[in-house]
Amino acid sequence: MTSKDERLAFLEEMKDVRRIRKPNRADVVARTELTPGHLMRQQAAVEAQVRDVNPLTADVVEPLTAHDVLSWQRPGVQHGVFKKLRLGQYPIEARLDLHRMTVEEARKEVFQFINECVNYGLRSVIILHGKGERNPDGIAQLKSYLAKWLPELGSVLAFHSAQKRHGGTGAAYVMVRKSDHEKQQNREVHGGS
């Protein structure tokens, strides 16, 4: 608590102080003209949204039918490894179902799925694309695009249409490369350089 003398001393010191008549608010006026820096940031934001890091083609591809078999391997993949893939002898570690997706949705999903497989160390996966038997023109659209997309991804070593028990020509086994981290671990375990 303050004493009477302290209060009187305070009032004596404050006798020349005048109240501020302006309201206690900042004077904010919205700027109507855009600065060059603002225009550059706006343009950069628009360009950043347009950039697509997905390398998969969105162009027209060679049409495939329901019974066409998908088969492709990158040079260097051993014959025995490809045969095991083709026969469905590797355990399926993950699956992606493209049924009822548009081509653009499937394009994004395939790109993301393969990247996640590499990141999580999944080597043998399956992609269900459907046969397209219900299409009036008989063209398996997603299958046609998938056949074009998978070789475009450096992470894909090989793919082949699945065995009947896994969907037959409506699905594809995909062999994914090891991540750089897994390659390094392999070198350390087996004494490679």
C-alpha positions in Angstrom: 0.0 0.0 0.0 1.0 3.5 -0.6 1.0 6.3 2.0 -0.7 9.6 1.8 2.6 11.4 1.2 3.5 9.1 -1.7 0.1 9.7 -3.4 0.5 13.5 -3.0 4.0 13.4 -4.4 2.8 11.4 -7.4 -0.1 13.8 -8.1 2.4 16.8 -7.8 4.6 15.1 -10.5 1.7 14.4 -12.8 0.0 17.9 -12.6 1.3 19.0 -16.1 0.3 15.7 -17.8 -2.5 16.0 -20.4 -4.8 13.3 -21.6 -4.3 12.1 -25.2 -7.3 13.0 -27.2 -6.8 10.5 -30.1 -8.3 7.1 -29.7 -5.9 4.3 -28.6 -5.8 2.7 -32.1 -3.2 2.3 -34.7 -3.7 4.2 -37.9 -4.1 1.3 -40.4 -5.0 2.0 -44.1 -5.2 -0.8 -46.6 -2.7 -0.3 -49.3 -4.4 -0.3 -52.7 -1.3 -0.4 -54.9 0.9 -3.5 -55.2 4.6 -3.1 -54.7 7.0 -4.8 -57.2 8.0 -7.3 -54.4 4.4 -8.2 -53.8 3.9 -8.8 -57.6 7.0 -11.1 -57.7 5.9 -13.1 -54.7 2.4 -13.5 -56.2 3.8 -14.7 -59.6 6.2 -17.1 -57.8 3.3 -18.6 -55.9 1.3 -19.2 -59.0 4.2 -20.8 -60.9 5.0 -23.0 -57.9 1.5 -24.5 -58.0 1.7 -25.2 -61.8 5.0 -27.1 -61.6 4.4 -30.8 -61.6 7.3 -33.0 -60.4 5.5 -36.2 -61.6 7.4 -37.4 -64.7 4.6 -39.8 -65.8 3.2 -39.0 -69.2 -0.3 -37.7 -69.6 -0.2 -38.0 -73.4 -2.0 -40.5 -75.5 -0.7 -44.0 -75.2 -0.9 -47.2 -77.2 -4.3 -48.8 -76.3 -4.3 -52.3 -74.8 -7.1 -54.7 -74.4 -8.3 -56.8 -71.5 -6.3 -59.9 -72.5 -3.0 -58.2 -73.4 -0.1 -59.3 -71.1 2.2 -56.6 -69.6 5.8 -57.6 -69.5 8.9 -55.4 -69.2 12.3 -55.6 -67.5 15.1 -53.1 -67.2 18.4 -54.2 -68.6 20.5 -55.9 -66.0 17.6 -57.7 -64.2 18.5 -61.3 -64.0 16.4 -63.9 -65.9 15.7 -66.0 -62.8 14.6 -62.9 -60.8 12.2 -61.9 -63.6 10.9 -65.4 -63.9 10.1 -65.5 -60.2 8.3 -62.1 -60.5 6.4 -63.4 -63.5 5.3 -66.5 -61.7 4.2 -64.5 -58.6 6.7 -66.2 -56.4 7.8 -63.1 -54.5 5.6 -62.2 -51.4 3.4 -59.2 -52.2 4.5 -56.4 -49.8 2.0 -53.8 -50.8 -0.9 -53.2 -53.3 -2.4 -50.3 -55.1 -5.9 -50.5 -56.5 -6.6 -48.1 -59.4 -10.2 -49.3 -60.0 -12.7 -46.4 -60.6 -9.9 -43.8 -60.8 -9.5 -41.3 -63.6 -6.3 -41.4 -65.6 -5.0 -38.2 -63.8 -5.8 -39.7 -60.3 -4.1 -42.9 -61.2 -1.1 -41.0 -62.5 -0.7 -39.3 -59.2 -1.3 -42.5 -57.2 1.2 -44.6 -59.1 3.9 -42.0 -58.8 3.3 -41.6 -55.1 3.0 -45.4 -54.5 6.3 -46.3 -56.2 8.1 -43.5 -54.3 6.7 -44.7 -51.0 7.7 -48.3 -51.8 11.3 -47.1 -52.3 11.2 -45.1 -49.1 9.8 -48.0 -47.0 12.0 -50.7 -48.6 9.2 -52.6 -50.3 10.5 -54.5 -53.3 7.7 -56.7 -54.6 4.3 -55.0 -55.0 1.1 -55.4 -57.1 -0.9 -52.8 -58.9 -4.6 -53.6 -59.6 -5.5 -51.7 -62.8 -8.5 -53.7 -64.1 -9.1 -55.4 -67.4 -11.4 -52.8 -69.0 -13.8 -55.6 -70.1 -16.8 -53.4 -69.4 -15.6 -50.6 -71.6 -17.7 -50.4 -74.8 -14.5 -49.9 -77.0 -12.7 -52.8 -75.3 -9.7 -50.7 -74.4 -8.2 -51.1 -70.9 -7.4 -47.4 -70.4 -5.6 -47.6 -67.0 -3.7 -50.7 -68.1 -2.5 -48.9 -71.2 -1.3 -46.0 -69.2 0.3 -48.2 -66.5 2.3 -50.0 -69.3 3.7 -46.6 -70.3 4.2 -45.2 -66.9 6.1 -47.9 -65.1 9.2 -47.9 -67.4 9.3 -44.1 -67.0 10.0 -44.5 -63.3 13.7 -45.2 -62.6 12.7 -47.0 -59.4 10.8 -49.8 -61.3 13.1 -52.7 -62.3 10.5 -54.9 -63.9 6.8 -55.7 -64.1 4.6 -58.4 -65.4 0.9 -59.2 -65.6 -0.2 -61.1 -62.5 -1.0 -64.8 -62.1 -4.7 -65.6 -62.3 -5.0 -66.0 -58.5 -3.8 -62.3 -58.1 -6.0 -60.8 -60.8 -4.5 -62.1 -64.0 -4.3 -59.5 -66.8 -6.1 -57.0 -64.6 -3.1 -56.6 -62.3 0.6 -56.3 -62.5 3.5 -57.5 -60.3 6.1 -54.7 -59.9 9.6 -55.1 -58.8 11.0 -51.9 -57.1 14.7 -51.1 -56.7 16.4 -50.9 -53.3 16.7 -47.5 -51.7 20.1 -46.0 -51.4 20.0 -46.6 -47.7 19.3 -50.4 -48.3 22.1 -50.6 -50.9 24.5 -49.1 -48.4 23.4 -51.6 -45.7 23.9 -54.4 -48.1 27.4 -53.3 -48.9 28.3 -53.1 -45.2 26.8 -56.6 -44.5 28.5 -58.3 -47.5 31.7 -56.3 -47.4 31.3 -54.6 -50.8 32.8 -51.1 -51.5 
